[in-house]
Amino acid sequence: MSNAILPLDPTAAPSLDWNEVIGPHDPPAGADPLSAAIADAGGRPSIITAAALIADNPTLPPVVIDGLLREGEVATLVAAPKAGKSWLVHNLLLAIVHGCEWLGFRCTPGRVLLIDNELSPPVLAHRLAKVHEALYEGTVLGNVDTLTLRGCPEDVDDLEARLEAVEPGTYLLIVLDSLYRAWPAGTDENDNAAVGSVFVTLTRLAARMKAAIVCIHHLSKGTQADKSVTDLGSGAGAISRSVDCHLTLRRHEVDGCFVFDSVVRSFPPPAACVIEREQYAFAVRPDLDPEALYRPQRRKTAAEPSAPKPDPVHWTPQMFAERFVTKPDMDAATIRVAADGEGVGSKRANDLLSAAVAGGFAAETILPSRGGGKRYSPPGALRLSFSPPQPPHTPPVLEGTGGAGRGKKVKKK
Protein backbone atom coordinates (compact mmCIF):
# COMPACT_ATOMS: atom_id res chain seq x y z
CA MET A 1 0.00 0.00 0.00
CA SER A 2 1.23 3.50 -0.80
CA ASN A 3 2.45 5.68 2.11
CA ALA A 4 1.60 8.93 0.31
CA ILE A 5 -0.30 11.47 2.48
CA LEU A 6 -3.56 12.67 0.92
CA PRO A 7 -3.90 16.47 0.80
CA LEU A 8 -6.84 18.04 2.64
CA ASP A 9 -8.14 19.63 -0.57
CA PRO A 10 -9.85 16.81 -2.49
CA THR A 11 -9.61 18.77 -5.76
CA ALA A 12 -5.85 18.73 -5.46
CA ALA A 13 -5.66 15.01 -4.74
CA PRO A 14 -3.43 12.97 -7.04
CA SER A 15 -4.83 10.03 -8.93
CA LEU A 16 -5.45 7.15 -6.53
CA ASP A 17 -5.75 3.46 -7.19
CA TRP A 18 -8.90 2.46 -5.27
CA ASN A 19 -7.96 -1.19 -5.21
CA GLU A 20 -4.68 -0.17 -3.66
CA VAL A 21 -6.53 1.50 -0.76
CA ILE A 22 -9.27 -0.97 0.21
CA GLY A 23 -9.24 -3.69 -2.43
CA PRO A 24 -11.74 -4.24 -5.24
CA HIS A 25 -14.82 -2.06 -4.70
CA ASP A 26 -17.01 0.33 -6.68
CA PRO A 27 -17.01 3.71 -4.87
CA PRO A 28 -20.09 5.95 -5.05
CA ALA A 29 -19.99 8.34 -7.97
CA GLY A 30 -18.31 11.60 -7.09
CA ALA A 31 -17.33 10.50 -3.55
CA ASP A 32 -13.91 11.03 -2.04
CA PRO A 33 -12.50 7.48 -1.98
CA LEU A 34 -11.14 7.63 1.54
CA SER A 35 -14.28 9.21 3.00
CA ALA A 36 -16.45 6.64 1.26
CA ALA A 37 -14.39 3.88 2.76
CA ILE A 38 -14.93 5.02 6.35
CA ALA A 39 -18.29 6.84 6.38
CA ASP A 40 -20.49 3.75 6.61
CA ALA A 41 -20.34 3.22 10.38
CA GLY A 42 -23.94 2.23 11.06
CA GLY A 43 -25.00 5.62 12.39
CA ARG A 44 -21.90 6.03 14.49
CA PRO A 45 -19.47 8.96 14.15
CA SER A 46 -17.42 8.90 10.98
CA ILE A 47 -13.75 9.56 10.55
CA ILE A 48 -13.22 13.06 9.16
CA THR A 49 -10.22 15.20 8.42
CA ALA A 50 -8.83 17.53 11.06
CA ALA A 51 -9.65 20.49 8.81
CA ALA A 52 -13.30 19.43 8.70
CA LEU A 53 -13.32 18.87 12.45
CA ILE A 54 -12.04 22.40 13.08
CA ALA A 55 -14.47 23.89 10.58
CA ASP A 56 -17.42 22.12 12.20
CA ASN A 57 -16.39 23.14 15.76
CA PRO A 58 -15.16 26.75 15.66
CA THR A 59 -15.87 27.40 19.37
CA LEU A 60 -15.97 25.55 22.68
CA PRO A 61 -19.36 24.57 24.15
CA PRO A 62 -21.14 27.24 26.23
CA VAL A 63 -19.98 27.74 29.81
CA VAL A 64 -22.16 26.50 32.67
CA ILE A 65 -19.71 27.13 35.57
CA ASP A 66 -16.88 29.34 34.36
CA GLY A 67 -13.56 27.60 35.00
CA LEU A 68 -15.13 24.22 35.78
CA LEU A 69 -17.91 22.92 33.54
CA ARG A 70 -19.42 23.35 30.06
CA GLU A 71 -22.56 22.26 28.27
CA GLY A 72 -22.47 18.53 27.44
CA GLU A 73 -19.87 17.74 30.12
CA VAL A 74 -20.16 15.40 33.11
CA ALA A 75 -18.72 16.12 36.58
CA THR A 76 -18.40 14.29 39.88
CA LEU A 77 -18.49 15.94 43.30
CA VAL A 78 -16.70 13.67 45.77
CA ALA A 79 -16.71 14.07 49.55
CA ALA A 80 -16.99 12.05 52.75
CA PRO A 81 -20.44 11.04 54.06
CA LYS A 82 -22.20 13.83 55.96
CA ALA A 83 -19.62 16.40 54.80
CA GLY A 84 -22.33 18.56 53.27
CA LYS A 85 -22.21 17.44 49.62
CA SER A 86 -25.97 17.84 49.11
CA TRP A 87 -26.01 21.24 50.82
CA LEU A 88 -23.13 22.38 48.62
CA VAL A 89 -24.86 21.23 45.44
CA HIS A 90 -28.08 22.98 46.52
CA ASN A 91 -25.98 26.14 46.74
CA LEU A 92 -24.80 25.44 43.19
CA LEU A 93 -28.33 24.93 41.81
CA LEU A 94 -29.51 28.26 43.18
CA ALA A 95 -26.38 30.05 41.96
CA ILE A 96 -27.18 28.83 38.44
CA VAL A 97 -30.83 29.87 38.73
CA HIS A 98 -29.85 33.38 39.83
CA GLY A 99 -26.71 33.65 37.66
CA CYS A 100 -24.48 34.27 40.68
CA GLU A 101 -21.06 33.02 41.79
CA TRP A 102 -20.54 29.64 43.43
CA LEU A 103 -17.37 29.41 45.53
CA GLY A 104 -15.92 32.21 43.42
CA PHE A 105 -16.86 30.64 40.06
CA ARG A 106 -19.29 32.62 37.90
CA CYS A 107 -22.41 30.68 36.85
CA THR A 108 -24.49 31.10 33.71
CA PRO A 109 -28.20 31.55 34.55
CA GLY A 110 -30.56 28.80 33.47
CA ARG A 111 -33.06 26.14 34.49
CA VAL A 112 -31.92 23.17 36.59
CA LEU A 113 -33.12 19.66 37.37
CA LEU A 114 -32.32 17.96 40.70
CA ILE A 115 -32.68 14.16 40.68
CA ASP A 116 -32.52 13.07 44.34
CA ASN A 117 -32.64 9.38 45.25
CA GLU A 118 -31.65 9.78 48.92
CA LEU A 119 -33.88 12.39 50.58
CA SER A 120 -37.61 12.13 51.10
CA PRO A 121 -39.75 14.88 49.50
CA PRO A 122 -40.40 16.70 52.84
CA VAL A 123 -36.70 16.75 53.77
CA LEU A 124 -35.63 17.92 50.30
CA ALA A 125 -38.30 20.65 50.35
CA HIS A 126 -37.11 21.84 53.78
CA ARG A 127 -33.47 21.99 52.67
CA LEU A 128 -34.12 23.86 49.43
CA ALA A 129 -36.29 26.39 51.24
CA LYS A 130 -33.64 26.97 53.94
CA VAL A 131 -30.80 27.41 51.44
CA HIS A 132 -32.84 29.78 49.27
CA GLU A 133 -33.90 31.83 52.28
CA ALA A 134 -30.31 32.06 53.55
CA LEU A 135 -28.81 33.08 50.20
CA TYR A 136 -31.54 34.84 48.25
CA GLU A 137 -34.05 36.11 50.78
CA GLY A 138 -36.84 38.11 49.19
CA THR A 139 -36.58 36.44 45.77
CA VAL A 140 -38.80 33.86 44.15
CA LEU A 141 -37.51 30.29 43.93
CA GLY A 142 -38.05 29.47 40.28
CA ASN A 143 -36.46 27.46 37.46
CA VAL A 144 -35.73 24.50 39.76
CA ASP A 145 -37.36 21.16 38.90
CA THR A 146 -37.02 18.12 41.16
CA LEU A 147 -37.39 14.37 40.77
CA THR A 148 -37.38 12.48 44.10
CA LEU A 149 -36.70 8.76 43.77
CA ARG A 150 -36.22 7.67 47.39
CA GLY A 151 -37.76 4.20 47.60
CA CYS A 152 -38.33 4.13 43.83
CA PRO A 153 -34.81 3.84 42.42
CA GLU A 154 -34.00 4.36 38.76
CA ASP A 155 -30.61 3.58 37.26
CA VAL A 156 -28.85 5.69 34.63
CA ASP A 157 -30.48 3.73 31.79
CA ASP A 158 -33.94 4.39 33.26
CA LEU A 159 -33.14 8.08 33.63
CA GLU A 160 -31.94 8.33 30.04
CA ALA A 161 -35.18 6.75 28.84
CA ARG A 162 -37.26 9.05 31.08
CA LEU A 163 -35.57 12.20 29.73
CA GLU A 164 -36.02 11.25 26.07
CA ALA A 165 -39.30 13.21 26.09
CA VAL A 166 -37.59 16.38 27.43
CA GLU A 167 -36.63 18.97 24.83
CA PRO A 168 -32.83 19.41 24.54
CA GLY A 169 -31.74 22.69 26.05
CA THR A 170 -34.54 22.71 28.65
CA TYR A 171 -32.02 22.38 31.47
CA LEU A 172 -28.63 23.99 31.78
CA LEU A 173 -27.61 21.69 34.67
CA ILE A 174 -28.80 18.27 35.85
CA VAL A 175 -27.70 17.02 39.29
CA LEU A 176 -27.78 13.32 40.24
CA ASP A 177 -27.68 12.88 44.02
CA SER A 178 -26.34 10.24 44.53
CA LEU A 179 -24.45 8.20 41.94
CA TYR A 180 -24.25 4.98 43.97
CA ARG A 181 -28.04 4.58 43.89
CA ALA A 182 -28.14 4.91 40.11
CA TRP A 183 -25.79 2.04 39.24
CA PRO A 184 -27.51 -0.52 36.98
CA ALA A 185 -28.32 -3.78 38.79
CA GLY A 186 -25.24 -5.94 39.31
CA THR A 187 -22.77 -3.10 38.73
CA ASP A 188 -19.57 -3.36 40.76
CA GLU A 189 -18.23 0.15 41.34
CA ASN A 190 -14.71 -1.32 41.41
CA ASP A 191 -15.11 -2.71 37.86
CA ASN A 192 -13.56 -0.23 35.42
CA ALA A 193 -15.43 -1.61 32.42
CA ALA A 194 -18.83 -1.47 34.14
CA VAL A 195 -18.22 2.00 35.55
CA GLY A 196 -16.94 3.24 32.20
CA SER A 197 -20.16 2.05 30.57
CA VAL A 198 -22.25 4.03 33.08
CA PHE A 199 -20.36 7.21 32.26
CA VAL A 200 -20.77 6.60 28.53
CA THR A 201 -24.52 6.69 29.19
CA LEU A 202 -24.24 9.89 31.25
CA THR A 203 -22.04 11.54 28.61
CA ARG A 204 -24.53 10.61 25.89
CA LEU A 205 -27.38 11.98 28.00
CA ALA A 206 -25.53 15.27 28.63
CA ALA A 207 -24.86 15.69 24.91
CA ARG A 208 -28.47 15.02 23.92
CA MET A 209 -29.90 17.26 26.64
CA LYS A 210 -27.38 20.05 25.87
CA ALA A 211 -26.81 20.28 29.60
CA ALA A 212 -24.05 19.68 32.12
CA ILE A 213 -24.47 16.79 34.57
CA VAL A 214 -23.06 16.71 38.11
CA CYS A 215 -23.04 13.37 40.00
CA ILE A 216 -22.49 13.26 43.76
CA HIS A 217 -20.16 10.47 44.84
CA HIS A 218 -18.49 9.39 48.10
CA LEU A 219 -14.87 9.25 49.22
CA SER A 220 -12.99 6.03 49.75
CA LYS A 221 -12.27 5.01 53.35
CA GLY A 222 -9.17 6.00 55.26
CA THR A 223 -7.03 9.13 55.45
CA GLN A 224 -7.33 11.23 52.28
CA ALA A 225 -4.62 13.82 52.91
CA ASP A 226 -1.86 12.06 50.98
CA LYS A 227 -3.92 10.99 47.95
CA SER A 228 -4.03 12.79 44.62
CA VAL A 229 -7.30 14.51 43.68
CA THR A 230 -8.19 11.91 41.04
CA ASP A 231 -7.69 9.03 43.50
CA LEU A 232 -10.18 10.29 46.07
CA GLY A 233 -13.41 8.72 44.89
CA SER A 234 -14.44 5.29 46.07
CA GLY A 235 -14.41 2.53 43.47
CA ALA A 236 -12.76 2.14 40.08
CA GLY A 237 -10.34 4.69 38.69
CA ALA A 238 -12.62 5.07 35.67
CA ILE A 239 -14.94 7.21 37.81
CA SER A 240 -12.50 10.12 37.85
CA ARG A 241 -10.99 9.43 34.42
CA SER A 242 -14.34 9.32 32.61
CA VAL A 243 -15.58 12.74 33.68
CA ASP A 244 -14.76 16.20 32.36
CA CYS A 245 -14.65 17.79 35.81
CA HIS A 246 -13.70 16.07 39.07
CA LEU A 247 -14.57 18.11 42.18
CA THR A 248 -13.46 17.07 45.67
CA LEU A 249 -14.00 18.10 49.28
CA ARG A 250 -11.47 17.08 51.92
CA ARG A 251 -11.42 18.01 55.57
CA HIS A 252 -9.16 20.92 56.50
CA GLU A 253 -7.23 21.02 59.76
CA VAL A 254 -9.53 23.86 60.89
CA ASP A 255 -12.83 22.45 62.15
CA GLY A 256 -15.80 23.16 59.89
CA CYS A 257 -13.60 23.89 56.88
CA PHE A 258 -12.89 21.86 53.75
CA VAL A 259 -10.37 21.99 50.93
CA PHE A 260 -12.18 22.35 47.59
CA ASP A 261 -10.07 21.04 44.71
CA SER A 262 -10.75 20.13 41.09
CA VAL A 263 -9.37 18.60 37.93
CA VAL A 264 -10.94 19.89 34.70
CA ARG A 265 -10.76 19.03 31.01
CA SER A 266 -11.69 22.18 29.07
CA PHE A 267 -10.36 24.98 31.31
CA PRO A 268 -6.99 25.91 32.80
CA PRO A 269 -6.35 24.10 36.11
CA PRO A 270 -8.17 25.94 38.92
CA ALA A 271 -6.40 26.68 42.19
CA ALA A 272 -7.52 24.81 45.30
CA CYS A 273 -9.24 26.84 47.99
CA VAL A 274 -10.61 26.42 51.50
CA ILE A 275 -14.33 26.78 52.12
CA GLU A 276 -16.24 27.00 55.39
CA ARG A 277 -19.73 25.74 55.99
CA GLU A 278 -22.03 28.31 57.59
CA GLN A 279 -25.12 26.20 58.33
CA TYR A 280 -26.95 26.50 54.98
CA ALA A 281 -24.27 28.28 52.93
CA PHE A 282 -20.56 27.94 52.14
CA ALA A 283 -18.01 30.76 52.10
CA VAL A 284 -14.48 30.85 50.68
CA ARG A 285 -11.72 31.32 53.28
CA PRO A 286 -8.76 32.90 51.45
CA ASP A 287 -6.90 33.26 54.77
CA LEU A 288 -6.52 29.48 55.16
CA ASP A 289 -3.91 27.30 53.46
CA PRO A 290 -5.35 24.63 51.11
CA GLU A 291 -2.28 22.48 51.78
CA ALA A 292 -3.18 22.19 55.48
CA LEU A 293 -5.32 19.08 55.13
CA TYR A 294 -6.54 17.32 58.24
CA ARG A 295 -4.23 14.58 59.51
CA PRO A 296 -4.98 12.75 62.77
CA GLN A 297 -1.40 13.08 64.06
CA ARG A 298 -1.60 16.87 63.91
CA ARG A 299 -3.84 16.74 66.96
CA LYS A 300 -0.74 16.19 69.13
CA THR A 301 0.57 19.32 70.82
CA ALA A 302 4.17 20.41 71.16
CA ALA A 303 3.99 19.58 74.87
CA GLU A 304 3.19 15.97 74.07
CA PRO A 305 5.69 14.87 71.45
CA SER A 306 6.06 11.23 70.62
CA ALA A 307 9.10 9.82 72.43
CA PRO A 308 11.64 8.65 69.88
CA LYS A 309 12.78 5.07 70.23
CA PRO A 310 16.40 4.85 71.42
CA ASP A 311 18.90 3.34 69.06
CA PRO A 312 19.95 -0.19 70.08
CA VAL A 313 23.23 -0.37 72.05
CA HIS A 314 25.96 -2.51 70.53
CA TRP A 315 27.70 -3.73 73.67
CA THR A 316 31.40 -4.50 73.68
CA PRO A 317 33.13 -6.38 76.54
CA GLN A 318 34.81 -3.15 77.65
CA MET A 319 31.51 -1.19 77.61
CA PHE A 320 29.79 -3.99 79.50
CA ALA A 321 32.46 -4.12 82.23
CA GLU A 322 32.56 -0.34 82.65
CA ARG A 323 28.76 -0.18 82.91
CA PHE A 324 27.98 -3.16 85.14
CA VAL A 325 31.19 -4.26 86.94
CA THR A 326 31.47 -1.16 89.09
CA LYS A 327 32.40 -2.45 92.57
CA PRO A 328 34.79 -5.02 93.97
CA ASP A 329 33.63 -8.60 94.44
CA MET A 330 30.25 -8.43 92.62
CA ASP A 331 28.49 -11.73 92.04
CA ALA A 332 27.36 -12.72 88.54
CA ALA A 333 23.64 -12.67 89.44
CA THR A 334 23.78 -9.00 90.46
CA ILE A 335 25.54 -8.11 87.23
CA ARG A 336 22.98 -10.02 85.15
CA VAL A 337 20.04 -8.29 86.85
CA ALA A 338 21.55 -4.86 86.18
CA ALA A 339 22.25 -5.78 82.55
CA ASP A 340 18.76 -7.13 82.04
CA GLY A 341 17.37 -3.72 83.07
CA GLU A 342 19.11 -2.24 80.03
CA GLY A 343 18.01 -4.88 77.57
CA VAL A 344 20.89 -7.34 77.78
CA GLY A 345 19.65 -10.92 78.17
CA SER A 346 21.20 -13.37 80.61
CA LYS A 347 23.06 -15.43 78.02
CA ARG A 348 24.43 -12.33 76.33
CA ALA A 349 25.44 -10.91 79.73
CA ASN A 350 27.33 -14.11 80.63
CA ASP A 351 29.17 -14.04 77.29
CA LEU A 352 30.10 -10.36 77.64
CA LEU A 353 31.27 -10.89 81.23
CA SER A 354 33.53 -13.79 80.24
CA ALA A 355 34.93 -11.74 77.35
CA ALA A 356 35.53 -8.79 79.68
CA VAL A 357 37.54 -11.01 82.03
CA ALA A 358 39.49 -12.48 79.13
CA GLY A 359 40.22 -9.00 77.79
CA GLY A 360 41.38 -7.65 81.11
CA PHE A 361 38.42 -5.28 81.52
CA ALA A 362 37.25 -7.06 84.67
CA ALA A 363 38.96 -9.20 87.31
CA GLU A 364 37.60 -12.56 88.40
CA THR A 365 38.09 -14.10 91.86
CA ILE A 366 37.27 -17.73 92.61
CA LEU A 367 36.01 -18.31 96.15
CA PRO A 368 37.59 -21.16 98.15
CA SER A 369 34.36 -22.02 99.94
CA ARG A 370 32.66 -25.39 99.49
CA GLY A 371 31.07 -25.49 96.03
CA GLY A 372 33.28 -22.68 94.80
CA GLY A 373 31.87 -19.40 93.42
CA LYS A 374 33.12 -16.32 91.58
CA ARG A 375 33.29 -12.62 92.20
CA TYR A 376 34.01 -9.86 89.69
CA SER A 377 35.75 -6.55 90.24
CA PRO A 378 36.97 -3.63 88.15
CA PRO A 379 40.63 -4.05 87.12
CA GLY A 380 42.99 -3.06 89.93
CA ALA A 381 40.23 -2.76 92.53
CA LEU A 382 40.93 -3.82 96.11
CA ARG A 383 39.32 -7.20 96.51
CA LEU A 384 38.44 -9.26 99.58
CA SER A 385 41.13 -11.65 100.89
CA PHE A 386 40.17 -15.15 101.82
CA SER A 387 41.95 -17.35 104.54
CA PRO A 388 43.41 -20.61 103.32
CA PRO A 389 41.31 -23.61 104.17
CA GLN A 390 41.95 -25.34 107.60
CA PRO A 391 42.67 -29.13 107.79
CA PRO A 392 39.85 -31.30 109.01
CA HIS A 393 39.49 -31.65 112.84
CA THR A 394 41.20 -34.82 114.31
CA PRO A 395 39.68 -36.19 117.56
CA PRO A 396 42.11 -37.07 120.45
CA VAL A 397 43.24 -40.72 120.92
CA LEU A 398 42.60 -42.39 124.32
CA GLU A 399 45.37 -44.62 125.80
CA GLY A 400 44.21 -47.91 127.38
CA THR A 401 44.51 -48.37 131.24
CA GLY A 402 43.19 -51.84 131.70
CA GLY A 403 39.54 -51.15 131.92
CA ALA A 404 36.82 -49.74 129.91
CA GLY A 405 36.35 -46.14 130.55
CA ARG A 406 39.44 -45.88 132.68
CA GLY A 407 41.80 -44.62 130.12
CA LYS A 408 43.36 -41.20 130.06
CA LYS A 409 43.92 -38.75 127.39
CA VAL A 410 47.12 -39.00 125.53
CA LYS A 411 48.20 -35.98 123.75
CA LYS A 412 49.81 -36.35 120.41
CA LYS A 413 53.35 -35.30 120.25
Secondary structure, DSSP 8 states (H G I E B T S, - for coil): -------S-GGG-----HHHHHSS----TT--HHHHHHH-STTS-----HHHHHHH--S---EEETTTEETT-EEEEEE-TTSSHHHHHHHHHHHHHHT-EETTEEB----EEEEESSS-HHHHHHHHHHHHHHHSTTS---SEEEEE-TTS---HHHHHHHGGGS-TTS-SEEEEE-GGGGS-TT--TT-HHHHHHHHHHHHHHHHHHTSEEEEEEEB-SS--TTS-GGG-BSS-THHHHS-SEEEEEEEBSSTTEEEEEEEESSS-----EEEEEETTEEEE-TTS-TT-B--GGGGS-TTS------------HHHHHHHH--STTB-HHHHHHHHHTTT--HHHHHHHHHHHHHTTSSEEEE--STT--EEEE-TT----------------EEE--SSTT--EEE---
